[in-house]
């Protein structure tokens, strides 16, 4: 049986940290698939259907919606992120549906609204991908919130402009 | 009553109705004035056309010009420090609001310098000069222009250009598709656009800018706090005479380009989360890349690090340069 000194000597010969022999990131990044497919990946289709379906629905006052966060008690980053994302998603869907219900016509300046939503949609996808690697990055979470707030604001303006013109 | 008497009665009623027709019938001229307080609240509503609002010395409100040809008259009231002028329009205009741009009122309105102004229109261009009690000018399809305004200032349109010249106070400029040009503003400045281009030459102490696809060129002098964000757009900010600025910027796939004084004193924290680039032309510090992820990061300090510069992007570009 080896003595404790011999074991220590063997341990000291080991590398201080285990590293891959080559950079694995390029291969990994090509194979990456988002782990969680957000519900709003299909939002454009839903929004288009909503516009057609609710075209002549009774108008509702266009108000500037605000996203709000409840304070998460958990300190677990992934749980916090999941809670925030779900909360945002629910509010976004509810607000967009509510706002679009009031739409009578697509006003001047908003005819490419679906393209505009697609731009936000793609941006959200990029942020979500980044969040998978840095799930506790508050800046990314704030960016996600800002983008969703922008969408709500845009739709609120679309509805308000439709009412005015 | 025989038939001829009935006809005569109808004609008489018709004639009386015509005689009662208001002098301000559609397209007619208007020339009205009221004595108001020096700090009067002025509320103007004109759906279509051109409206020029000018602040003048003296406690007078006046409106001159011609009314919208489809107007159903106007209302002008003045009581308890509030003067309201409204060009009354039919509830529905056939052909919509987006008909001929030449249509609508053509008005010049004078208000006291110290008045607080509120204007709303739809297919209207509006300009205001010299109002010092605050101004809120909103339209939908049309240009908004404010010059030498003071106080809380809101210039807002959806499809149209915003021109802001030599305004002082708390400015809020908003458009969806139009351009925003601000020159000579001071105080604090908040600018929002979805698709529009933004040009700014300002000495405002605090500046906030938010665009989605639009581009921004900010030439700032002495600005102490600057925040800007974009989704796809490109924002170039040149900051002069600001030795310890606080800057916070972010983009998703857009570009944030910041030029600072060579002797700036600040802590820098730059981050590209997923594939973005960081180009540091301010010092020799280079960004590092996470060993097992796409993130790039750069932290450094210049001078004694009094200011604070935080810029992040997901897959866009961050560029630092010196003046």
Interface residues (C-beta under 8 A of the other chain):
Chain A: X19 X24 X25 X29 X107 X108 X109 X110 X116 X119 X120 X123 X126 X127 X129 X130 X133 X134 X137 X139 X140 X142 X143 X146 X147 X150 X154 X157 X161 X164 X165
Chain B: X96 X97 X98 X122 X123 X140 X141 X158 X159 X176 X177 X194 X195 X210 X212 X213 X229 X231 X232 X250 X252 X253 X271 X273 X274 X290 X291 X292 X293 X294 X295 X310 X312 X314 X315
